[in-house]
Amino acid sequence: MLNIQKDRHNYGKLLAPPINFELTKAIGTTFSLDLYALLAIPVSLFYSKSMEGDFHLNRYDVLDAIRKSKDVVDIFCQKGEIKVPKEYNHLFAFMEDCVEEIQPEILDASFHPKIWVLRFERKDEVIYRLIVLSRNLTFDRSWDVVFFTEGSPLNDTNSSSVKLSDFLKSLYEKSNRKISKAFLKELSKVEFDLPDKFFDFETYPILPFSKKGKEFSNPLLSKSYKDLLIISPFVDVTTINFFKENNKNITILSRQEELDKIPEKILENIDVFCMNDLVANGESYIDTAGDEPKTQNLHAKIFIGENDHVADWYMGSANSTSPAFGRNTEFLIKVSASDFNYRLTKAKRDLFEDGNDYFIPYKRAEIVIDKEKESISSNIRDIIYRLCELDFNASVSQSQTNDNYCIAFDVNLINFEFSGFDITVKVPSRIKENETVIGQNNSIRIDNIAITNLSRYLIFTIYYKKEYQKGILIKMDLEIPDEREDYIFNSLINSKDKFYQYLQFLLSPQDLRNKLQIDIGNNSDNDNSEINKLENIFGLNNPIYEALMIAASRDKKKLLEIDKVIKKLEQIDKEVIKDFMPIWTVFKEFAND
């Protein structure tokens, strides 16, 4: 379970559909969100690819996958925790409707669960997959943990699946998004499989502000163990004292800098470990070829408690902190085992012995608490929470002089009283920032925005004494013209060459794996190119023609996808598809048959 060398998983492969199954619904939750990581997710969901590669580039697989995502993928994240991208990508627009921001009930709480619920279908067969992580939807390199299981719906409900279904229902109710009642009912009847040698599977949604109260509380609040292993990147005095009072022998694995904040007396009679600095900060000791070194610190959250030779494993999003035990929205699962290989002694041996030097006994380091820095961080959290509470009076209008648009919105900062702080705001496609004034209602108008650059996101940047502190993205409730995505699609597939290459990808994705990048610099066709001559494009020996024939006889869904693409391009740029239309009129009949 915890063997660092053997028990490793690829995030993208965890999302990939079972062989011959099709994704029909994907629901994910995360605290923080990287929009480029979000672009990578559909590629895993629809094309069974890992999340490796450069997703800053415009690619045929990304374009096609996100085009399919709009109606089946929902992502819930904490409001104010969407990372500001270094560069804006037009493809973000396709995923805007998939993202729902959740505002915590109070300032000191967080929306913190990290799960995926996936539904796959093949004819009359249905499979659900539950993935429970400690990892956010980002490209962070920290050490995390994941639990995943699959199951199919049976005739009767069971407690674990009912709680999972109720948890998802609460998210949709809070966000006013729609979810099929049939989906939630079916999910409540899913019997999930257990890993070999494990038993007693339970889900624990943690909803501290729920009307159901204790039913959705942290399960560790009511547990007591003879031996307890706590793996948590963040710890605090209150929670450690709670565990000391309710459990006999305790071992803690956490981050060095977090443990340094805990008074020595609190850690007495506890076995304490931290990640080896050579691992956590290893990139800073080597040549990273010009890339900025990144930490690879501990981020996994695991609690293993043992009584009478039975070990209970709790895994998920909850840290060993007061927020996770009292006010955060979290998600944990529990499985139990009596087999020696999955008990506490073996887990400790895998982590701390057998030649493992990833985790070492903790030795206190001298730290200097920067009270000003702590005060600044506290104010920034307050500012972000208040920004997320705002209602933006926002509108889009088309210019009277050209085809571009204007976005107008209000930012009311009358009740913001933070000495030394400044806030700027801008739309993602612009470099220039519009300064806002703390203490007054700001009416902002941004003109001359191309339809392909329209976005529901605003970028807020926070400064303290003119120094950059943090940037965040917040979604506005804004009516965007329906044709925006069609124009973005056409800006990428804007020549016959690109259309035929995209067509080849739709028909045979495996044949284009070495040429996925869309060449944005080339938007014109070479009249002398053989690809533009109809007789050569669709000759009997041409791969596209062969692929169309195969699709017509074996996979009509591909033809339906092509038909959707054709309809988009017909509305904006018929020239791109003009040569293809004579042959398509034939194959379209197969698609609609």
Buried (B, 14 or more C-beta within 10 A) or exposed (E): BBBEEEEEBEBBEBBBBBEEBBBBBBBBBBBBBBBBBBBBBBBBBBBBBBBEBEBEEBBBBBBBBBBBBBEBBBBBBBBBBBBBBEEBBBBBBBBBBBBBBBBBEEEBBBBBBBBBBBBBBEEEEBBBBBBBBBBBBBBBEBBBBBBBBBBBBEEEBBEBBBBBBBBBBBBBEBBEEEBEEEBBEBBBBBBBEBBEBBEEBBBBBBBBBBEEEEEBBBBBEEBEBEBBBBBBBBBBBEBBEBBBEBBEBBBBBBBBBBBBEBEEEBBEEBBBBBBBBEBBBBBEEEEEEEEEEBBBBBBBBBBBBBBEEBBBBBBBBBBBBBBBBBBBBBBBBBBBBBBEEBBBEBBBEBBBEEEBEBBBEBEEEEEEEEEEEEEBEEBBBBBBBBBBEBEBBBEBEEEEEEEBBBBBBBBBBEEBEBEEBBBBBBBBBBEEEBEBEBEEEBEBEBEEBBBBBBBBBBBBBBBBEEEEBBBBBBBBEBEBEEEBBBBBBBBBBBBBBBBBBBBBBBBBBEEBEEEBEBEEEEBEBEEEEEBBEEEEBBEEEBEBBBBBEEBBEEEBEBBEBBBEBBEBBEEBBEEBBEBBEEBBEEBBEBBEE
